Amino acid sequence: MRYEIRQRPNFSIALVTFESPGEQLVVEAAAMVAKDSALAMKTNMRGGLLGAAKRKMLGGESLFQNTFTASKAGETIWVAPVAEGDMLAFDMDGTQPIYMSSGNYIASGPDVTLDSSFQGGKGFFSGTSFFMLEAKGNGPLFIGSYGGIHPVNVGPEGYVVDNYHIVAFTGGLQYTVKRVGGMKSLFGGGEGLVCHFSGQGTVWVATRGSAALARFIHPFRPVESNK
Amino acid sequence: MQCELLYQPVSTMARIRLDAGEQFLVEPGAMIGMSTNMDMKTGLAGNSQSTGILGKLASAAGRMLTGESFFQNTYMPQGGSGELLLAHTLPGDMVMMEVGDHGLKLQSTAFVASSTGVNIQAEFGGARSFFSGEGLFLISATAQRPGEQLLVGAFGGIQEVQCDGSMVIDTGHLVAWDANLTFNVKKAAGGWIASYLSGEGLVCQFNGQGRIWMQTRNPQAYGTLVGSMLPPRTN
């Protein structure tokens, strides 16, 4: 299987080409844009009913995912995220997992497993990132985000990222959720909660948030009149 | 201070590198990432020249009138240089501009960050200068010395134009301009009805010599377009 990401960064789309018969790609519901008609599609709940339900409830992904199977080499499929933004592609080699914020999963090879990893107390205040989706195993993994995606290499000195802007991070990192600057900042400073990453690895940061656009448009909605 | 603008023009992010001892003033909510050695202090926004708590409060209250925050965050790296990642809220570009001798005027939501030598104040734009829903106030940025920088964000692309004598710009497309330009907000056409029918509403007439930055999309018009298609809100 080989792939390339086109139309970066705001309207990214991945073109995946299968290289042998029987190769498979698992795709989040509605993420398929186009495919060769010979490519067989099967809809299923990965990880069984319980695993799928947990993923949907905790990770924000769909209950069902589609598995596409190549009948011969050279068949292609196009996959893309819903909102305008960039994509990341990983070649997972089994050595370390990738964690992503809920709703960012697009597609993966059949030997990549997904699990909603409970963040427990340390994620309690973090709002959006209460649950992270964990991907591990072997094969390709595609992730999408709203806006641009900025990679940060985290070294021994660590790095701080606003909770709402975390796209994904590598398994070698640990994080703790903190407030910036204490209570005064929580109410006055607007910065709220951040993740302090430590360890060795990469964290990817989204340069925009779809929630900010929604908040901007909300006041322009007509107001319901009371009769 | 070094600034690198990445992911232009739709998802622009500013990567700011501060040397030891340098500070940067940031609009709350604009910081999306930073090195761990960054110390953040939240303070009342406004003119750093204002003395006493009353002066600072008045200055901060003025900023609130512009739609900007009452508070502002000052970042300073501890023990060496540090990094800040800054972004604006809406899809669009950002520009780093030098404040210059004359100072700059900004549309109220354009401010993202500045070097600490920049004084930011709310300024009443005159009875007619309601910037198509943006509020009655402008931001006035001045600097004591050359080299002071201001980071500005916009909706859409940012187009710099040179006003050479006189120029008319739609108020919804204005981002910033050199403060030595005189300006007058007026109806686009002769009467209110003709002005309304033209769809242009209010425009800003500039006179003099100086730089003007326009945003290539009008946020109010975009909000109206999309908002009107949504179901009514109850809150």
Boltz contact constraints between the chains, C-beta under 6 A:
constraints:
  - contact:
      token1: [A, 9]
      token2: [B, 7]
      max_distance: 6.0
  - contact:
      token1: [A, 10]
      token2: [B, 10]
      max_distance: 6.0
  - contact:
      token1: [A, 147]
      token2: [B, 11]
      max_distance: 6.0
  - contact:
      token1: [A, 148]
      token2: [B, 7]
      max_distance: 6.0
  - contact:
      token1: [A, 148]
      token2: [B, 11]
      max_distance: 6.0
  - contact:
      token1: [A, 150]
      token2: [B, 13]
      max_distance: 6.0
  - contact:
      token1: [A, 157]
      token2: [B, 36]
      max_distance: 6.0
  - contact:
      token1: [A, 158]
      token2: [B, 36]
      max_distance: 6.0
  - contact:
      token1: [A, 160]
      token2: [B, 34]
      max_distance: 6.0
  - contact:
      token1: [A, 160]
      token2: [B, 36]
      max_distance: 6.0
  - contact:
      token1: [A, 161]
      token2: [B, 33]
      max_distance: 6.0
  - contact:
      token1: [A, 162]
      token2: [B, 32]
      max_distance: 6.0
  - contact:
      token1: [A, 165]
      token2: [B, 32]
      max_distance: 6.0
  - contact:
      token1: [A, 180]
      token2: [B, 40]
      max_distance: 6.0
  - contact:
      token1: [A, 181]
      token2: [B, 40]
      max_distance: 6.0
  - contact:
      token1: [A, 181]
      token2: [B, 42]
      max_distance: 6.0
  - contact:
      token1: [A, 184]
      token2: [B, 42]
      max_distance: 6.0
  - contact:
      token1: [A, 185]
      token2: [B, 42]
      max_distance: 6.0
  - contact:
      token1: [A, 188]
      token2: [B, 42]
      max_distance: 6.0
  - contact:
      token1: [A, 188]
      token2: [B, 71]
      max_distance: 6.0
  - contact:
      token1: [A, 189]
      token2: [B, 28]
      max_distance: 6.0
  - contact:
      token1: [A, 189]
      token2: [B, 42]
      max_distance: 6.0
  - contact:
      token1: [A, 189]
      token2: [B, 71]
      max_distance: 6.0
  - contact:
      token1: [A, 189]
      token2: [B, 73]
      max_distance: 6.0
  - contact:
      token1: [A, 190]
      token2: [B, 28]
      max_distance: 6.0
  - contact:
      token1: [A, 190]
      token2: [B, 29]
      max_distance: 6.0
  - contact:
      token1: [A, 191]
      token2: [B, 31]
      max_distance: 6.0
  - contact:
      token1: [A, 205]
      token2: [B, 32]
      max_distance: 6.0
  - contact:
      token1: [A, 205]
      token2: [B, 33]
      max_distance: 6.0
  - contact:
      token1: [A, 207]
      token2: [B, 7]
      max_distance: 6.0
  - contact:
      token1: [A, 207]
      token2: [B, 11]
      max_distance: 6.0
  - contact:
      token1: [A, 207]
      token2: [B, 13]
      max_distance: 6.0
  - contact:
      token1: [A, 207]
      token2: [B, 87]
      max_distance: 6.0
  - contact:
      token1: [A, 208]
      token2: [B, 11]
      max_distance: 6.0
  - contact:
      token1: [A, 212]
      token2: [B, 89]
      max_distance: 6.0
  - contact:
      token1: [A, 217]
      token2: [B, 223]
      max_distance: 6.0
  - contact:
      token1: [A, 217]
      token2: [B, 226]
      max_distance: 6.0
  - contact:
      token1: [A, 217]
      token2: [B, 227]
      max_distance: 6.0
  - contact:
      token1: [A, 220]
      token2: [B, 223]
      max_distance: 6.0
  - contact:
      token1: [A, 220]
      token2: [B, 224]
      max_distance: 6.0
  - contact:
      token1: [A, 220]
      token2: [B, 227]
      max_distance: 6.0
  - contact:
      token1: [A, 221]
      token2: [B, 227]
      max_distance: 6.0
  - contact:
      token1: [A, 221]
      token2: [B, 230]
      max_distance: 6.0
  - contact:
      token1: [A, 221]
      token2: [B, 233]
      max_distance: 6.0
  - contact:
      token1: [A, 222]
      token2: [B, 232]
      max_distance: 6.0
  - contact:
      token1: [A, 224]
      token2: [B, 232]
      max_distance: 6.0
  - contact:
      token1: [A, 224]
      token2: [B, 234]
      max_distance: 6.0
